[in-house]
Amino acid sequence: MTAETPSHEPRVTLIIPTLNEEEAIGSLVREAYALFPNIVIVDGHSSDRTREIAEAAGATVLLQEFGPGKGCGVRTGMKFFLSQDSDILCMIDGDGTNIPRDLAGLVDIVKKNEADIAMGSRTKGKQDPGSMGLITLASNRIVSWLLSMRFGGSFTDVQTGYWAVGRIAVERLFPHLRSTGFEIELEIFSKARSLGLVMKEAPVGFRKRLGRTKFSFRLRMRSLYFAFRYILSPQLLV
C-alpha cells in the first residue's frame, strides 16, 4: 500500500465539482464546514448563481480546466489539491445527494493507513425514498460486479460520488486520468486498481437531489460504454 501515516494531523481538502447547483450548494457548503474547513468548489462555468452562493458560504471557488463535464472538474480539483499542502483529498457531488458527515468514516480509513482510497457505498448505506431509481440501482450493481470481476475485490458502488484519497495515491493516479464526463468514477476505480492501489468501501447515505438531474439516458449509456471499455482493455495506464 502506498499511503503513508503523517506525523501530524492530516490536512484534508474537500473538493465539490458543480454545474448549475444554486439550489443545493449553499446549504451543502455550510453543512460540510462542520467537518471540513478547507472546501473548494470546482465549477464547470455555471450559468446560474452557483459560484456566487458558494463564495458567500465561505468556499474557495475555481473554474474547471480541461473542458466541460464532471471528469474535467474532478481532474481540476486533483490538480489544485496537488498544488496545496494537504494530505487527503475528499470529494462529494454538489447536488445535495451526498452527506458530508459520511465522509468522516472514509477519511478515517485513509488516516489509519487501511487503504490508499476509500469509497462510499450508497448501496450498503441508508437511502432516502426516491433518491435512487431502480434502473440506476440495477445498472450500478451490474457495473460494480463486472469491474470487481475484472480488477479484483467485491465492490458494490463504483459510481459513487464519495471519495477519500491519500496524497500519494492522487500523485500516482492523476497523470493517468483522461475522463471528461460522468465516467470519471469508473476511470478512477479501474486505473487505481491497475496501479495496485488499495481500495476499501464503507457505507454512506444518499439523499434525494435538489434541482434537476443531469444524468440523462444518453449519459447513462456513455458511462456503460466506458465501463465495458475499461473491462475489455488489456492496458489502461497510458
Backbone as numpy.savetxt, mean C-alpha at the origin, in Angstrom:
# Nx Ny Nz CAx CAy CAz Cx Cy Cz
16.71 -12.66 6.13 15.86 -11.47 6.13 16.75 -10.23 6.13
16.34 -9.21 5.37 17.19 -8.04 5.20 16.93 -6.95 6.22
15.81 -7.02 6.92 15.49 -5.96 7.88 16.50 -5.95 9.01
16.79 -4.75 9.51 17.71 -4.60 10.61 17.00 -3.93 11.77
17.43 -4.24 12.97 16.84 -3.62 14.15 17.61 -2.37 14.52
17.04 -1.15 14.32 17.76 0.07 14.64 17.97 0.24 16.14
19.02 0.97 16.51 19.33 1.18 17.92 18.41 2.22 18.54
17.70 2.99 17.72 16.78 4.00 18.22 15.35 3.57 17.90
14.38 4.30 18.45 12.99 4.04 18.11 12.79 4.34 16.63
12.31 3.38 15.85 12.19 3.58 14.40 11.31 4.77 14.04
11.78 5.54 13.09 11.00 6.66 12.56 10.12 6.14 11.43
8.84 6.46 11.49 7.87 5.94 10.55 7.31 7.08 9.71
7.25 6.87 8.40 6.60 7.81 7.49 5.38 7.15 6.88
4.23 7.80 6.98 3.00 7.30 6.38 2.75 8.00 5.05
2.68 7.21 4.00 2.41 7.72 2.65 0.97 7.39 2.28
0.24 8.37 1.77 -1.14 8.16 1.33 -1.29 8.67 -0.10
-1.37 7.79 -1.10 -1.62 8.24 -2.48 -3.08 8.70 -2.62
-3.30 9.79 -3.35 -4.65 10.31 -3.50 -4.92 10.75 -4.94
-6.20 10.75 -5.28 -6.70 11.39 -6.49 -8.17 11.71 -6.25
-8.46 13.00 -6.11 -9.83 13.47 -5.91 -10.51 12.76 -4.72
-9.92 12.93 -3.55 -10.44 12.31 -2.33 -10.82 13.37 -1.29
-11.42 14.49 -1.74 -11.73 15.57 -0.81 -12.74 15.15 0.26
-13.57 14.16 -0.02 -14.57 13.75 0.96 -13.96 12.99 2.14
-12.83 12.33 1.90 -12.26 11.45 2.93 -10.97 11.95 3.54
-10.19 12.73 2.80 -8.79 12.93 3.18 -8.60 13.72 4.47
-9.45 14.70 4.74 -9.27 15.50 5.95 -9.43 14.68 7.22
-10.52 13.94 7.31 -10.75 13.12 8.50 -9.73 11.99 8.58
-9.29 11.45 7.43 -8.30 10.38 7.45 -6.96 10.86 8.00
-6.52 12.04 7.56 -5.25 12.59 8.06 -5.34 12.86 9.54
-6.43 13.46 9.98 -6.57 13.76 11.41 -6.60 12.46 12.23
-7.26 11.46 11.73 -7.30 10.16 12.41 -5.91 9.54 12.49
-5.15 9.65 11.40 -3.82 9.02 11.34 -2.83 9.71 12.26
-3.03 11.01 12.55 -2.07 11.73 13.39 -2.00 11.19 14.82
-2.99 10.42 15.21 -2.95 9.83 16.53 -1.77 8.87 16.67
-1.30 8.32 15.56 -0.19 7.37 15.56 1.01 7.84 14.75
0.77 8.62 13.72 1.83 8.96 12.77 1.97 10.48 12.63
3.00 11.07 13.24 3.19 12.51 13.11 3.75 12.92 11.76
4.28 11.98 10.99 4.89 12.28 9.70 4.03 11.68 8.59
3.12 12.47 8.04 2.18 12.01 7.02 2.43 12.76 5.72
2.57 12.00 4.64 2.84 12.58 3.33 1.74 12.15 2.36
1.04 13.12 1.81 0.05 12.87 0.76 0.75 12.98 -0.58
0.66 11.91 -1.38 1.20 11.96 -2.74 0.00 12.05 -3.67
-0.21 13.22 -4.22 -1.44 13.49 -4.96 -1.24 13.37 -6.46
-2.18 12.68 -7.10 -2.11 12.47 -8.55 -2.75 13.59 -9.33
-2.47 14.85 -8.95 -2.97 16.03 -9.65 -4.50 16.09 -9.59
-5.03 16.04 -8.37 -6.48 16.09 -8.17 -7.08 17.38 -8.72
-8.30 17.26 -9.21 -9.02 18.43 -9.72 -9.97 19.01 -8.66
-10.06 18.35 -7.50 -10.89 18.87 -6.42 -10.01 19.49 -5.33
-10.46 19.56 -4.10 -9.76 20.24 -3.02 -8.91 19.30 -2.16
-8.57 18.15 -2.69 -7.82 17.16 -1.89 -6.55 17.75 -1.29
-5.72 18.38 -2.11 -4.44 18.90 -1.61 -4.65 19.98 -0.56
-5.57 20.88 -0.82 -5.85 21.98 0.12 -6.32 21.44 1.47
-7.23 20.47 1.45 -7.76 19.90 2.69 -6.68 19.13 3.44
-5.85 18.38 2.71 -4.78 17.61 3.35 -3.77 18.53 4.03
-3.40 19.61 3.36 -2.46 20.57 3.95 -3.06 21.22 5.19
-4.34 21.57 5.13 -5.00 22.19 6.27 -5.06 21.24 7.46
-5.10 19.93 7.18 -5.13 18.93 8.25 -3.74 18.65 8.81
-2.70 19.20 8.16 -1.34 19.09 8.70 -0.40 18.18 7.95
-0.85 17.60 6.83 0.00 16.68 6.08 0.93 17.44 5.12
2.07 16.83 4.81 2.92 17.29 3.72 2.31 16.79 2.41
2.25 17.62 1.41 1.62 17.24 0.14 2.64 17.32 -0.99
2.76 16.23 -1.75 3.62 16.16 -2.93 2.77 15.85 -4.15
3.15 16.38 -5.29 2.55 15.97 -6.56 3.32 14.77 -7.08
2.60 13.75 -7.51 3.27 12.52 -7.92 4.02 12.69 -9.24
5.09 11.92 -9.35 5.92 11.89 -10.54 5.58 10.66 -11.38
6.30 10.47 -12.46 6.27 9.29 -13.33 5.05 9.21 -14.25
3.95 9.90 -13.92 2.74 9.84 -14.73 1.51 9.67 -13.88
0.33 9.49 -14.51 -0.91 9.29 -13.76 -1.04 7.86 -13.26
-1.88 7.65 -12.24 -2.16 6.32 -11.74 -1.59 6.08 -10.36
-2.23 5.15 -9.62 -1.82 4.86 -8.25 -0.38 4.35 -8.17
0.02 3.52 -9.14 1.38 3.00 -9.11 2.42 4.10 -9.11
2.16 5.15 -9.90 3.09 6.28 -9.94 3.09 7.02 -8.61
1.93 7.09 -7.95 1.88 7.71 -6.63 2.67 6.94 -5.59
2.53 5.61 -5.60 3.27 4.78 -4.65 4.77 4.89 -4.90
5.18 4.86 -6.16 6.60 4.96 -6.48 7.16 6.33 -6.10
6.36 7.39 -6.29 6.78 8.72 -5.86 6.95 8.76 -4.34
6.02 8.13 -3.62 6.12 8.08 -2.17 7.36 7.34 -1.70
7.69 6.24 -2.37 8.91 5.49 -2.03 10.16 6.32 -2.31
10.17 7.02 -3.42 11.32 7.87 -3.76 11.52 8.94 -2.70
10.42 9.57 -2.27 10.50 10.59 -1.23 10.99 9.98 0.07
10.44 8.84 0.45 10.84 8.15 1.68 12.34 7.91 1.71
12.90 7.46 0.60 14.33 7.17 0.55 15.19 8.43 0.65
14.61 9.59 0.39 15.35 10.85 0.51 15.31 11.39 1.94
14.53 10.73 2.81 14.35 11.19 4.18 15.06 10.26 5.17
15.22 10.76 6.39 15.83 9.97 7.46 14.72 9.24 8.20
14.21 8.18 7.58 13.11 7.42 8.14 13.40 5.94 8.00
12.82 5.13 8.89 13.15 3.71 8.97 12.09 2.78 8.42
10.82 3.16 8.55 9.73 2.30 8.11 8.75 3.12 7.27
8.44 2.60 6.11 7.45 3.22 5.22 6.12 2.51 5.40
5.08 3.27 5.73 3.71 2.75 5.79 2.90 3.35 4.66
1.93 2.59 4.18 1.03 3.10 3.16 -0.39 2.63 3.43
-1.34 3.53 3.20 -2.76 3.18 3.15 -3.40 3.97 2.02
-4.61 3.55 1.63 -5.34 4.26 0.59 -5.97 5.53 1.17
-6.30 6.46 0.27 -6.80 7.75 0.71 -8.31 7.91 0.68
-9.04 6.80 0.48 -10.49 6.90 0.33 -11.26 6.63 1.62
-10.54 6.44 2.72 -11.20 6.22 4.01 -11.52 4.78 4.31
-11.24 3.85 3.38 -11.54 2.44 3.63 -10.56 1.81 4.61
-9.33 2.28 4.62 -8.30 1.72 5.49 -8.29 2.45 6.83
-8.04 1.72 7.90 -8.09 2.27 9.25 -6.66 2.49 9.74
-6.24 3.74 9.95 -4.84 4.01 10.31 -4.34 3.23 11.52
-5.16 3.08 12.55 -4.68 2.39 13.76 -4.32 0.93 13.48
-4.90 0.34 12.42 -4.60 -1.05 12.10 -3.20 -1.21 11.52
-2.56 -0.11 11.16 -1.16 -0.17 10.72 -0.22 -0.47 11.87
-0.65 -0.20 13.10 0.24 -0.37 14.26 0.77 -1.80 14.36
-0.10 -2.77 14.12 0.33 -4.16 14.17 1.34 -4.50 13.08
1.17 -3.89 11.90 2.11 -4.12 10.81 3.47 -3.50 11.11
3.45 -2.29 11.65 4.70 -1.62 12.04 5.43 -2.45 13.08
4.68 -3.02 14.02 5.28 -3.82 15.08 6.00 -5.05 14.51
5.42 -5.66 13.48 6.04 -6.82 12.84 7.41 -6.45 12.27
7.48 -5.30 11.60 8.74 -4.86 11.00 9.72 -4.42 12.08
9.23 -3.72 13.11 10.10 -3.28 14.20 10.74 -4.45 14.92
9.99 -5.53 15.08 10.50 -6.71 15.78 11.33 -7.62 14.88
11.55 -7.18 13.64 12.38 -7.95 12.70 11.75 -9.30 12.36
10.42 -9.37 12.41 9.73 -10.60 12.05 9.53 -10.73 10.55
9.62 -9.61 9.84 9.47 -9.60 8.39 10.06 -8.32 7.84
10.42 -8.36 6.56 10.87 -7.14 5.86 9.68 -6.29 5.46
8.57 -6.98 5.14 7.35 -6.31 4.69 6.16 -6.94 5.40
5.31 -6.10 6.00 4.08 -6.57 6.62 2.89 -6.05 5.81
1.97 -6.95 5.51 0.78 -6.62 4.72 -0.47 -6.81 5.56
-1.45 -5.95 5.36 -2.72 -6.13 6.04 -3.64 -7.03 5.26
-4.23 -8.01 5.92 -5.21 -8.88 5.27 -6.62 -8.44 5.65
-7.32 -7.88 4.68 -8.71 -7.46 4.91 -9.62 -8.67 5.02
-9.27 -9.77 4.37 -10.10 -10.97 4.42 -10.04 -11.64 5.79
-8.95 -11.42 6.53 -8.83 -11.99 7.88 -9.39 -11.05 8.94
-9.59 -9.78 8.58 -10.06 -8.79 9.54 -11.55 -8.53 9.42
-12.00 -7.52 10.13 -13.43 -7.17 10.17 -13.74 -6.19 9.04
-14.74 -6.54 8.24 -15.18 -5.69 7.14 -16.55 -5.09 7.47
-16.68 -3.79 7.21 -17.99 -3.17 7.35 -18.94 -3.73 6.28
-20.21 -3.88 6.60 -21.17 -4.37 5.61 -21.15 -3.51 4.34
-21.05 -4.16 3.20 -21.06 -3.46 1.93 -19.74 -2.83 1.52
-18.69 -3.06 2.32 -17.41 -2.42 2.00 -16.67 -3.11 0.88
-16.89 -4.41 0.70 -16.21 -5.15 -0.36 -17.21 -6.09 -1.02
-17.47 -5.88 -2.31 -18.43 -6.69 -3.02 -17.97 -8.12 -3.21
-18.91 -9.01 -3.53 -18.58 -10.42 -3.70 -17.61 -10.65 -4.84
-17.75 -9.90 -5.94 -16.85 -10.07 -7.08 -15.44 -9.65 -6.69
-15.33 -8.53 -5.99 -14.02 -8.06 -5.54 -13.39 -9.07 -4.60
-14.17 -9.56 -3.64 -13.66 -10.51 -2.67 -13.21 -11.81 -3.35
-14.03 -12.31 -4.27 -13.69 -13.57 -4.95 -12.46 -13.43 -5.82
-12.38 -12.34 -6.60 -11.23 -12.17 -7.49 -9.94 -11.98 -6.69
-10.06 -11.26 -5.56 -8.87 -11.05 -4.72 -8.38 -12.37 -4.13
-9.29 -13.21 -3.68 -8.90 -14.49 -3.10 -8.27 -15.40 -4.15
-8.82 -15.40 -5.35 -8.27 -16.24 -6.41 -6.87 -15.77 -6.79
-6.71 -14.46 -6.99 -5.40 -13.92 -7.36 -4.39 -14.15 -6.23
-4.82 -13.97 -5.00 -3.92 -14.19 -3.86 -3.46 -15.65 -3.81
-4.37 -16.57 -4.07 -4.02 -17.99 -4.07 -3.04 -18.32 -5.19
-3.32 -17.78 -6.38 -2.44 -18.06 -7.53 -1.04 -17.51 -7.31
-0.94 -16.28 -6.80 0.37 -15.69 -6.57 1.10 -16.39 -5.42
0.34 -16.84 -4.42 0.97 -17.62 -3.35 1.53 -18.93 -3.88
0.79 -19.58 -4.77 1.27 -20.81 -5.38 2.54 -20.55 -6.21
2.57 -19.43 -6.89 3.70 -19.11 -7.77 4.95 -18.72 -6.97
4.76 -17.90 -5.93 5.91 -17.32 -5.22 6.12 -17.88 -3.82
5.24 -18.77 -3.39 5.40 -19.38 -2.08 4.64 -18.65 -0.99
4.25 -19.40 0.03 3.53 -18.82 1.14 2.04 -19.11 1.04
1.30 -18.51 1.96 -0.15 -18.68 1.99 -0.77 -17.33 2.32
-0.83 -16.46 1.30 -1.30 -15.09 1.48 -2.74 -14.97 1.02
-3.50 -14.13 1.70 -4.94 -14.03 1.46 -5.38 -12.71 0.85
-4.49 -11.70 0.79 -4.93 -10.37 0.34 -3.77 -9.62 -0.29
-3.33 -10.08 -1.46 -2.16 -9.45 -2.09 -2.50 -8.10 -2.72
-3.80 -7.77 -2.80 -4.20 -6.46 -3.33 -4.56 -5.48 -2.22
-4.02 -5.74 -1.05 -4.28 -4.88 0.10 -3.77 -3.46 -0.13
-4.38 -2.52 0.57 -3.85 -1.16 0.57 -2.98 -0.87 1.77
-2.86 -1.84 2.68 -2.10 -1.66 3.93 -0.69 -2.24 3.79
0.32 -1.40 4.03 1.71 -1.87 3.94 2.57 -1.24 5.02
3.51 -2.01 5.54 4.61 -1.48 6.36 5.88 -2.13 5.83
6.85 -1.31 5.42 8.03 -1.81 4.71 9.28 -1.22 5.35
10.21 -2.07 5.74 11.47 -1.60 6.30 12.32 -0.88 5.25
13.20 -0.01 5.70 13.97 0.82 4.77 14.80 0.00 3.79
15.49 -1.02 4.27 16.33 -1.81 3.38 15.48 -2.50 2.31
14.29 -2.94 2.70 13.39 -3.55 1.73 12.95 -2.54 0.67
12.67 -1.31 1.07 12.32 -0.27 0.09 13.49 -0.02 -0.86
14.69 0.06 -0.30 15.87 0.29 -1.13 16.06 -0.81 -2.18
15.79 -2.05 -1.80 15.96 -3.17 -2.72 14.82 -3.24 -3.74
13.62 -2.91 -3.30 12.44 -3.08 -4.13 12.22 -1.94 -5.13
12.43 -0.71 -4.69 12.07 0.46 -5.50 12.65 0.45 -6.91
13.92 0.10 -7.12 14.46 0.15 -8.50 13.78 -0.81 -9.47
13.05 -1.80 -8.98 12.44 -2.80 -9.84 10.97 -2.50 -10.16
10.39 -1.47 -9.55 8.97 -1.20 -9.74 8.72 -0.36 -10.99
7.72 -0.78 -11.78 7.38 -0.10 -13.03 5.90 0.23 -13.14
5.08 -0.22 -12.22 3.63 -0.08 -12.33 3.20 1.38 -12.37
2.13 1.63 -13.12 1.52 2.96 -13.13 0.16 2.97 -12.45
-0.55 1.83 -12.46 -1.91 1.80 -11.97 -2.11 0.96 -10.73
-3.35 0.42 -10.59 -3.73 -0.34 -9.40 -3.00 -1.66 -9.27
-2.30 -2.07 -10.32 -1.54 -3.32 -10.24 -0.30 -3.20 -9.36
-0.05 -2.03 -8.80 1.17 -1.81 -8.02 1.29 -2.79 -6.85
0.16 -3.11 -6.17 0.25 -4.05 -5.05 0.70 -5.43 -5.52
0.19 -5.86 -6.68 0.58 -7.15 -7.23 2.07 -7.16 -7.57
2.56 -6.04 -8.10 3.98 -5.96 -8.45 4.85 -5.95 -7.20
4.45 -5.18 -6.19 5.22 -5.16 -4.95 5.33 -6.57 -4.38
4.20 -7.28 -4.31 4.21 -8.63 -3.75 5.11 -9.55 -4.58
4.90 -9.58 -5.89 5.62 -10.52 -6.75 7.12 -10.26 -6.76
7.50 -8.99 -6.84 8.93 -8.68 -6.92 9.60 -8.77 -5.55
8.87 -8.47 -4.49 9.44 -8.67 -3.15 9.73 -10.14 -2.91
8.80 -11.02 -3.30 9.04 -12.45 -3.16 10.19 -12.91 -4.04
10.30 -12.34 -5.25 11.40 -12.71 -6.15 12.74 -12.27 -5.58
12.75 -11.19 -4.83 13.97 -10.70 -4.20 14.31 -11.45 -2.91
13.45 -12.34 -2.48 13.69 -13.09 -1.26 13.34 -12.34 0.00
12.59 -11.26 -0.10 12.19 -10.51 1.08 11.14 -11.29 1.87
11.25 -11.23 3.18 10.31 -11.95 4.04 9.06 -11.10 4.22
7.89 -11.72 3.98 6.63 -11.02 4.06 5.70 -11.74 5.02
4.88 -10.94 5.72 3.96 -11.52 6.70 2.65 -10.74 6.67
1.54 -11.44 6.83 0.22 -10.83 6.87 -0.29 -10.70 8.31
-1.14 -9.71 8.53 -1.84 -9.57 9.80 -3.24 -9.03 9.50
-4.25 -9.40 10.30 -5.62 -8.93 10.04 -5.74 -7.41 10.18
-6.54 -6.82 9.29 -6.85 -5.39 9.35 -8.33 -5.20 9.00
-8.87 -4.08 9.40 -10.27 -3.78 9.11 -10.43 -3.11 7.76
-11.68 -3.04 7.32 -11.98 -2.41 6.03 -13.35 -1.73 6.13
-13.36 -0.42 5.79 -14.58 0.36 5.89 -15.16 0.66 4.51
-16.39 1.06 4.50 -17.02 1.50 3.26 -16.38 2.81 2.84
-16.07 2.93 1.56 -15.34 4.11 1.11 -16.22 5.35 1.10
-15.55 6.51 1.20 -16.22 7.79 1.04 -15.97 8.28 -0.37
-17.02 8.71 -1.05 -16.85 9.13 -2.44 -17.00 7.96 -3.40
-16.79 8.24 -4.66 -17.02 7.26 -5.72 -15.76 6.44 -5.99
-15.93 5.12 -6.15 -14.79 4.26 -6.41 -14.19 4.52 -7.79
-12.87 4.36 -7.88 -12.18 4.50 -9.16 -11.85 3.14 -9.76
-12.15 2.07 -9.02 -11.75 0.73 -9.46 -12.84 0.17 -10.37
-12.81 0.56 -11.64 -13.81 0.18 -12.62 -13.59 -1.25 -13.09
-14.54 -1.76 -13.89 -14.39 -3.10 -14.46 -13.14 -3.17 -15.32
-12.87 -2.12 -16.09 -11.68 -2.11 -16.94 -10.41 -2.19 -16.11
-10.37 -1.46 -15.00 -9.18 -1.52 -14.14 -9.06 -2.87 -13.44
-10.21 -3.49 -13.12 -10.17 -4.82 -12.53 -9.56 -5.83 -13.50
-9.97 -5.72 -14.78 -9.42 -6.61 -15.81 -7.92 -6.34 -16.03
-7.53 -5.07 -15.92 -6.12 -4.73 -16.07 -5.28 -5.37 -14.95
-5.82 -5.33 -13.74 -5.11 -5.94 -12.61 -4.99 -7.45 -12.80
-6.06 -8.09 -13.29 -6.01 -9.53 -13.54 -4.98 -9.86 -14.62
-4.89 -9.01 -15.63 -3.89 -9.22 -16.67 -2.48 -9.22 -16.06
-2.21 -8.24 -15.21 -0.88 -8.17 -14.59 -0.64 -9.32 -13.62
-1.69 -9.76 -12.93 -1.52 -10.90 -12.03 -1.03 -12.12 -12.80
-1.66 -12.41 -13.93 -1.24 -13.56 -14.73 0.11 -13.32 -15.40
0.40 -12.07 -15.70 1.72 -11.74 -16.26 2.82 -12.06 -15.25
2.61 -11.68 -13.99 3.61 -11.96 -12.96 3.69 -13.46 -12.67
2.55 -14.13 -12.70 2.54 -15.57 -12.44 3.31 -16.32 -13.51
3.17 -15.91 -14.76 3.76 -16.65 -15.87 5.16 -16.20 -16.23
5.58 -15.04 -15.71 6.91 -14.51 -16.10 8.02 -15.33 -15.46
9.01 -15.77 -16.27 10.15 -16.51 -15.69 11.15 -15.59 -15.00
11.11 -14.28 -15.32 12.08 -13.34 -14.76 11.40 -11.98 -14.56
11.19 -11.61 -13.31 10.50 -10.36 -13.00 11.44 -9.21 -12.71
12.66 -9.51 -12.30 13.57 -8.46 -11.81 14.39 -7.89 -12.97
13.78 -6.90 -13.63 14.45 -6.24 -14.76 14.79 -4.82 -14.39
